[in-house]
């Protein structure tokens, strides 16, 4: 006689509750591990982004500061007194190539020294100083013929990449001059005219005479004024960014250019050589600089922040310009600084 079939048994309510509790515990553990891993990843990514942005900003600014005021051989040997600026006056911040740098500091809501209209139109944010660096652009071109009078056109290789209106410095180891190309097709002809009163050339040159005859040991460089400042970011709405604006641009890209996103503060102090010993005797902000030719070094301090406002677990205090600040968000922040010598301003 076969035994009676056994009836199937289900889970009791207690077993079901225990299973659910164990499952929920495992989900909570895995979720906690996931959230911790994600937080660590976000913090590491933000830290890497801050380090990358800081490195790029420091490399860019230090390179421009080191080469600011470059005037060829005369700039390195003879100092700033050997340069004559032939551009039509009155000179502005964007045409005053007789110095290595210029700047402005915001004091009580006003810029000091006051900003030129062209720089004011960039709407720099008061959280950062404005810094203008005068530098060369591209390579050098040697003269292919001696000048016989100070008003002669300059002769260079016809393949030179020059255009009407370009700003140039021509110089040898004795002197240098800043001029503007006033003739058409200089690249095709290899002839660089610098005639006073030329139509359609702004600012133009004040005189056709370069005060001396340059020989074939002289070289020609394009020069430009590059202004660095803080302004609202287009890549990250609500944040500030480090921008640059170059005049003349010499490139087909747009101006100004957003360089580094997430720069909250920028402070520039200038090292002044007040006793002609070729070293900085004191550092001051731009509003306390009287003679820009005394500036032999510059110290920059930048405050950078992460894009995510909740990266850190608690608000992270930081020290900028000697002041400790505790923010009201949980962004990661880093303060970087650099000191660069203006080698061409040291006679």
C-alpha positions as CSV (number, residue, x, y, z in Angstrom):
1,X,0.0,0.0,0.0
2,X,1.6,3.3,-1.1
3,X,2.1,6.1,1.4
4,X,-0.2,9.1,1.3
5,X,1.4,12.1,-0.6
6,X,3.0,14.9,1.6
7,X,1.4,18.2,1.4
8,X,3.8,21.1,0.3
9,X,4.8,23.6,2.9
10,X,5.4,27.3,2.3
11,X,7.4,29.8,4.3
12,X,6.1,30.9,7.6
13,X,5.6,34.6,8.3
14,X,8.6,34.6,10.6
15,X,10.8,33.0,8.0
16,X,9.6,35.5,5.4
17,X,10.4,38.5,7.7
18,X,13.8,37.1,8.6
19,X,14.6,36.7,4.8
20,X,13.4,40.2,4.1
21,X,15.5,41.6,6.9
22,X,18.6,39.8,5.7
23,X,18.0,40.9,2.1
24,X,17.4,44.5,3.2
25,X,20.6,44.4,5.3
26,X,22.6,43.2,2.3
27,X,21.0,46.0,0.1
28,X,21.9,48.6,2.7
29,X,25.5,47.3,2.9
30,X,25.9,47.3,-0.8
31,X,24.3,50.7,-1.2
32,X,26.6,52.1,1.5
33,X,29.6,50.6,-0.2
34,X,28.4,52.0,-3.6
35,X,27.8,55.5,-2.2
36,X,31.1,55.5,-0.4
37,X,32.9,54.4,-3.5
38,X,31.1,57.0,-5.6
39,X,31.9,59.7,-3.0
40,X,35.6,58.7,-3.0
41,X,35.6,58.7,-6.8
42,X,34.0,62.1,-7.0
43,X,36.5,63.5,-4.5
44,X,39.4,62.0,-6.3
45,X,38.1,63.3,-9.7
46,X,37.5,66.8,-8.2
47,X,41.0,66.8,-6.7
48,X,42.6,65.7,-10.0
49,X,40.6,68.4,-11.8
50,X,41.8,71.1,-9.4
51,X,45.4,69.9,-9.7
52,X,45.1,69.9,-13.5
53,X,43.6,73.4,-13.6
54,X,46.1,74.7,-11.1
55,X,49.1,73.3,-13.1
56,X,47.8,74.7,-16.4
57,X,47.1,78.2,-14.9
58,X,50.6,78.3,-13.2
59,X,52.4,77.1,-16.3
60,X,50.6,79.6,-18.6
61,X,51.0,82.6,-16.4
62,X,54.6,81.9,-15.3
63,X,55.7,81.4,-18.9
64,X,54.1,84.8,-20.0
65,X,55.6,86.6,-17.0
66,X,59.1,85.3,-17.6
67,X,59.0,86.5,-21.2
68,X,57.1,89.7,-20.5
69,X,58.7,92.8,-22.0
70,X,60.9,90.8,-24.4
71,X,62.6,93.2,-26.8
72,X,65.3,90.9,-28.3
73,X,68.9,91.3,-27.4
74,X,68.6,95.0,-26.3
75,X,65.9,94.1,-23.8
76,X,68.1,91.6,-22.1
77,X,71.2,93.7,-22.0
78,X,70.2,97.3,-22.1
79,X,67.0,97.3,-20.0
80,X,63.8,99.2,-20.7
81,X,65.5,102.5,-21.4
82,X,66.8,101.2,-24.8
83,X,63.3,100.9,-26.3
84,X,61.5,103.6,-28.2
85,X,57.7,103.2,-28.7
86,X,56.7,104.7,-32.1
87,X,53.0,103.9,-31.7
88,X,50.6,106.8,-31.9
89,X,49.8,108.3,-28.5
90,X,48.3,108.7,-26.1
91,X,49.5,105.3,-25.2
92,X,47.0,102.9,-23.6
93,X,47.4,99.8,-21.5
94,X,47.3,97.8,-24.7
95,X,50.0,99.8,-26.5
96,X,52.4,100.8,-23.8
97,X,55.2,98.3,-24.7
98,X,57.8,100.3,-22.8
99,X,57.1,98.1,-19.7
100,X,56.8,94.4,-19.0
101,X,53.5,94.3,-17.3
102,X,50.6,96.5,-16.1
103,X,47.8,95.8,-13.8
104,X,44.8,97.0,-11.8
105,X,43.4,96.2,-8.3
106,X,39.9,96.6,-7.2
107,X,39.7,98.8,-4.1
108,X,36.3,99.6,-2.6
109,X,34.5,98.7,-5.8
110,X,36.7,100.8,-8.1
111,X,39.6,99.8,-10.2
112,X,43.0,101.4,-9.4
113,X,44.7,102.3,-11.7
114,X,41.6,102.9,-13.8
115,X,40.9,100.4,-16.6
116,X,41.2,101.5,-20.3
117,X,37.8,101.4,-22.0
118,X,38.8,98.3,-24.1
119,X,39.7,96.4,-20.9
120,X,36.7,97.7,-19.0
121,X,34.5,96.4,-21.8
122,X,35.6,92.9,-20.8
123,X,33.7,93.4,-17.5
124,X,36.4,91.9,-15.2
125,X,35.0,90.6,-11.9
126,X,36.2,92.4,-8.8
127,X,37.1,89.1,-7.2
128,X,40.3,89.1,-9.3
129,X,43.0,91.5,-10.3
130,X,43.6,92.5,-13.9
131,X,47.0,91.7,-15.3
132,X,48.3,92.7,-18.7
133,X,51.5,91.1,-20.0
134,X,53.5,92.6,-23.0
135,X,55.1,89.7,-24.9
136,X,56.4,88.6,-28.3
137,X,54.4,86.3,-30.5
138,X,55.9,83.7,-32.7
139,X,59.4,83.5,-34.1
140,X,61.9,86.1,-35.2
141,X,62.7,87.3,-38.7
142,X,66.1,88.8,-39.6
143,X,66.5,91.9,-41.7
144,X,67.7,91.0,-45.2
145,X,69.0,94.5,-46.0
146,X,70.6,97.3,-44.0
147,X,68.6,100.5,-43.4
148,X,70.4,103.6,-44.8
149,X,68.1,106.1,-43.1
150,X,65.9,105.9,-40.0
151,X,62.8,106.2,-42.2
152,X,63.6,103.3,-44.5
153,X,61.2,100.4,-44.9
154,X,62.4,97.1,-43.2
155,X,63.2,94.3,-45.5
156,X,62.6,90.7,-44.5
157,X,62.1,87.3,-46.2
158,X,58.9,87.5,-48.3
159,X,57.5,84.4,-46.6
160,X,57.3,86.2,-43.2
161,X,53.9,85.8,-41.7
162,X,53.2,89.5,-41.3
163,X,50.0,91.5,-42.1
164,X,49.0,95.1,-42.3
165,X,48.4,96.5,-38.8
166,X,50.6,94.0,-37.0
167,X,52.6,95.4,-34.0
168,X,56.3,94.7,-34.2
169,X,59.5,95.2,-32.3
170,X,62.6,95.6,-34.3
171,X,65.9,95.5,-32.5
172,X,69.5,94.6,-32.1
173,X,71.8,94.5,-29.1
174,X,71.9,98.2,-28.8
175,X,68.3,99.4,-29.1
176,X,64.8,98.4,-30.2
177,X,61.7,100.1,-31.5
178,X,58.0,99.3,-31.5
179,X,56.3,100.0,-34.8
180,X,53.2,99.1,-36.7
181,X,53.0,97.7,-40.3
182,X,51.3,100.3,-42.5
183,X,51.6,98.9,-46.0
184,X,49.6,96.3,-47.8
185,X,50.9,92.8,-48.6
186,X,54.0,92.8,-46.3
187,X,54.1,89.0,-46.3
188,X,54.2,88.8,-50.1
189,X,56.7,91.6,-50.7
190,X,58.9,91.2,-47.6
191,X,58.7,95.0,-47.2
192,X,57.6,96.5,-43.8
193,X,56.6,100.1,-44.0
194,X,56.1,102.2,-40.8
195,X,54.7,105.5,-42.2
196,X,53.2,108.1,-39.9
197,X,49.6,109.0,-40.8
198,X,48.8,105.9,-42.8
199,X,45.1,105.6,-43.4
200,X,43.1,102.7,-41.9
201,X,45.9,101.7,-39.4
202,X,45.0,102.0,-35.7
203,X,46.7,103.2,-33.6
204,X,49.3,104.0,-36.2
205,X,52.8,105.3,-35.7
206,X,53.7,108.8,-34.5
207,X,56.8,109.2,-36.6
208,X,58.3,107.3,-39.5
209,X,61.8,107.7,-38.0
210,X,63.2,104.8,-35.9
211,X,65.9,107.1,-34.5
212,X,68.6,104.9,-35.9
213,X,69.5,102.7,-38.8
214,X,69.0,99.0,-38.2
215,X,71.4,96.6,-40.0
216,X,71.1,93.0,-40.9
217,X,72.0,91.9,-37.4
218,X,68.6,93.2,-36.3
219,X,65.5,91.0,-36.0
220,X,61.8,91.6,-36.0
221,X,59.1,90.1,-33.8
222,X,55.4,90.4,-33.6
223,X,54.3,91.7,-30.1
224,X,51.0,91.7,-28.3
225,X,49.4,92.7,-25.0
226,X,47.6,89.8,-23.2
227,X,45.2,90.7,-20.4
228,X,44.2,88.2,-17.8
229,X,41.2,88.6,-15.6
230,X,38.3,86.9,-13.9
231,X,34.8,86.9,-15.4
232,X,31.7,84.6,-15.3
233,X,32.3,81.2,-16.9
234,X,30.4,80.1,-20.0
235,X,31.2,76.5,-19.4
236,X,29.9,76.4,-15.8
237,X,27.1,78.9,-15.2
238,X,27.4,80.5,-11.8
239,X,31.2,80.0,-11.5
240,X,34.0,82.4,-12.3
241,X,36.8,81.6,-14.7
242,X,40.2,82.9,-15.7
243,X,40.0,84.6,-19.1
244,X,42.6,86.1,-21.5
245,X,42.2,88.7,-24.2
246,X,45.1,89.3,-26.7
247,X,45.6,92.4,-28.7
248,X,46.4,92.0,-31.6
249,X,45.2,88.4,-31.6
250,X,47.2,87.1,-34.6
251,X,45.0,84.0,-34.7
252,X,41.7,83.1,-36.3
253,X,40.1,82.0,-33.0
254,X,37.7,84.2,-31.0
255,X,38.8,86.6,-28.3
256,X,38.5,86.6,-25.3
257,X,39.3,83.0,-24.3
258,X,38.1,81.1,-21.2
259,X,41.2,79.4,-19.9
260,X,40.4,77.9,-16.6
261,X,37.0,77.3,-15.1
262,X,36.5,77.5,-11.3
263,X,38.9,80.3,-10.4
264,X,37.2,82.2,-7.5
265,X,40.0,84.7,-6.7
266,X,43.1,86.1,-8.3
267,X,45.5,88.4,-6.5
268,X,48.6,89.9,-8.1
269,X,51.4,91.7,-6.2
270,X,54.4,93.2,-7.9
271,X,58.0,93.2,-6.8
272,X,59.5,96.6,-7.0
273,X,63.2,97.3,-7.3
274,X,63.5,100.6,-5.6
275,X,67.3,100.8,-5.2
276,X,68.5,99.4,-8.6
277,X,70.0,96.2,-7.2
278,X,68.1,94.0,-9.6
279,X,66.0,92.4,-6.9
280,X,62.5,93.1,-5.5
281,X,62.6,95.2,-2.3
282,X,58.9,95.1,-1.6
283,X,55.7,93.6,-3.0
284,X,52.6,95.8,-3.5
285,X,49.3,95.6,-5.3
286,X,48.7,97.4,-8.6
287,X,47.1,100.4,-6.9
288,X,50.5,101.1,-5.1
289,X,52.7,100.9,-8.2
290,X,53.9,104.3,-9.3
291,X,56.6,103.4,-11.9
292,X,55.9,100.1,-13.7
293,X,59.4,100.0,-15.1
294,X,60.5,99.2,-11.5
295,X,58.6,95.9,-11.5
296,X,61.1,93.1,-11.6
297,X,58.9,90.2,-10.4
298,X,55.3,89.3,-9.8
299,X,53.6,87.1,-7.3
300,X,50.2,85.5,-8.2
301,X,47.8,83.8,-5.8
302,X,44.8,81.9,-7.2
303,X,41.9,80.2,-5.4
304,X,40.3,77.3,-7.4
305,X,37.2,75.4,-6.6
306,X,35.6,72.2,-7.7
307,X,32.5,72.3,-9.9
308,X,30.4,70.1,-7.5
309,X,29.2,72.0,-4.5
310,X,28.8,68.9,-2.3
311,X,32.1,67.0,-2.8
312,X,33.4,67.3,0.7
313,X,31.6,66.0,3.8
314,X,31.9,69.3,5.6
315,X,32.7,72.9,4.5
316,X,36.5,73.2,3.9
317,X,38.2,76.3,5.3
318,X,40.9,77.9,3.1
319,X,43.5,80.6,3.5
320,X,43.8,83.2,0.8
321,X,45.8,86.4,1.0
322,X,46.5,85.6,4.6
323,X,42.8,85.4,5.6
324,X,41.1,82.2,6.7
325,X,37.6,81.7,5.3
326,X,35.0,79.0,5.9
327,X,32.7,78.8,2.9
328,X,29.0,77.9,3.1
329,X,29.2,75.0,0.6
330,X,31.1,71.7,0.5
331,X,33.3,72.3,-2.6
332,X,36.9,71.3,-2.6
333,X,39.2,74.3,-2.9
334,X,42.9,74.8,-3.4
335,X,45.1,77.8,-3.3
336,X,48.1,78.0,-5.6
337,X,50.7,80.7,-5.8
338,X,53.7,81.5,-8.0
339,X,56.5,84.0,-8.0
340,X,58.1,84.8,-11.4
341,X,60.9,87.1,-12.3
342,X,60.4,89.5,-15.1
343,X,63.7,88.8,-16.7
344,X,63.5,91.4,-19.4
345,X,62.8,94.2,-16.8
346,X,66.1,93.5,-15.0
347,X,68.8,95.6,-16.7
